[in-house]
């Protein structure tokens, strides 16, 4: 199942012009693919691929946020960077890179097993309808799939209407 998800995600990556420069899975010298990060390796960043649904008013003009919950009850939040082109647009995918040191302000080693949950959070009252959310973690030159949530079709919004939520918890795959 995981290898099929990687193939699907690789296909999505090849179709998206904003993601062409991001290596997802490197090859070893013998041609085999590296599929995971060593258990004790320190993570340096995460890549968040968010796809906005095609329903009316799905896009947003607000920078939303990613939050990670770590062992020991530590939560770290970072706004998703404002991309050079329009982000959060209907029928569009976006890619954000978040650094553990610069964006989450973490000054110690975080391993993949230190991550307990990952959330996408609203940051204002202009809702965003998320169709699909995929996150990769990175350590050095190694990448690994962290979350893979297809067909989510969920609103996050800060206006407190009954049909929306303030955050979306993603499904960890490791």
N, C-alpha and C positions, 0 to 999 in steps of 0.2 A: 504494500500500500504506500509506504513512504517513497519508494522509488518511482511509483506512478505519479505521486504528487510532485516530485522533483521534476519529472518530465513535463508535467502540465505547467509548472511554474517556469521552467526553462523556456517553454513555448511562449508564455506570456511575456517573459523578458525579451525574447527576440523580436516580438511584435511592437514593443514599446520603445519609441525613439529616445525617451528620457533615461532609459536604463541601459543603453548599449555599452557604456563604458564600465559597468559594474560586473566584475567576475563573480559568478555565483558558486560554481564548483570548479576548482582547479584540477588538473590531471597530474598524477605522479609521473616520475620518469619512465616507469614501465607501462604507462597508458591507463592504469587504473584510476578511478575517481576517488578523491578524498571526500568522504561523506560526513565526517564528524570532527568535532573539536575534541582534543584530549580532555579528559575529565577535570584535570587540575589546571588547565590553561586559563590564563587571565583574559577576559574579554575586553576588547577595546572599543567596539561599536556595535550598533544594530542598524539594520536596513529595514525600513518599513515601507511596504508597498500597499497603498490603499487605493481601492477602486470605487468610485462613486457610481451609484445606481443610475438608471435612466428614467426614474419617475419624476414627476413635476416637482420643482423646487428642491431637488436632491443635493445640489451644490451648496456651498457655503462661502462666505467672505471672511470668516473668522479663522484664525490659526488655532486649531485644536491641539491636544497634548497627548503624550504617551506617558504612562506611569508604570514603573516596575516595582513589584513587591519582592523584597529579598529576605533571606533567612534572618531571623532575629527581629522580625517585625519592622524592618526598615523599608520605607517607601520613598522612591525618587521620582520626580516629575520633571518633564522637559516639554516645552512647547515645540511643536513640529515647525522646522524652519520655513520661512516664507520663500517659496520657490521663485525663480526668475520669471516664469510664465504663470498664467493663472493656475492655481491649484484648487482642489475640491470641486472641480467642474463636472457637470452631468456627463455620463458616458466616458469618463476619463480616468486614467490611472496615474498615480503620483508616486514618486520615490523620495523618501527622506532618509538621511543618514544622521544618527544620533551618537555622539561620542560619550562613553562612560565618564571620561575625565572632564571634558569641556562643557558638556550639556547636562549630564546628570550630576556633575560635581562630586564624583566618587574618587577618592584618593587611595583606595586599597584594591586588592585583587578580588574581582568578582568572577566566579566560574559559572558555567551554565547550570550547575546544580544548586547554585545560590539563588537562582531565579525561581520564585514560587508562583508568580502570576504576572501577566502583562495586560494592561488595560489601555484602551483609547478613551480619552476623556473630552468632554465638551469644554469649551472655553469662551462661553458667551451665549447669546440668545439667537444666533443664526444657525439653525440645525444643519446637520450633514447626514445624508442617508448612505450608509456604507454597504456596498454590495459584497465586496471581498476584501479580506485583510490578510496579508502574508508578511511574516517577519523572519529575517535571517539574523543570526548572531555571527560576529566576526572576532577572530583572535589571530593576529599576524596575517598570514596569507590563507588561513583556513576559514571556511564558512559552513554554517549548519542551519538547517531549517529549525526555527523555534516555534512558530505558529503557522497555521494554515486553515483559515476560516473562509470557506466558499459559501456563496448564496446566503450571506448573513441578512441582507436587506433590513437593517436596523437603523433607526434614527438615534443620534445623540444630540442633545440640545439642552441649553440651560434655561429655557423659558418655563419649565415646570409644567408643561401640558401633560395630560394623562397618557398621550400616545407616544411620548418620547422618554428616553432615559438619559441620565447624566454621563454614563460611561458604558463601554462594551468590554466585557472580559473575554480575552482571546484564549484559545485552546492550545496549551503547550503540547508539543509532540515529542519531547525528549524526557 
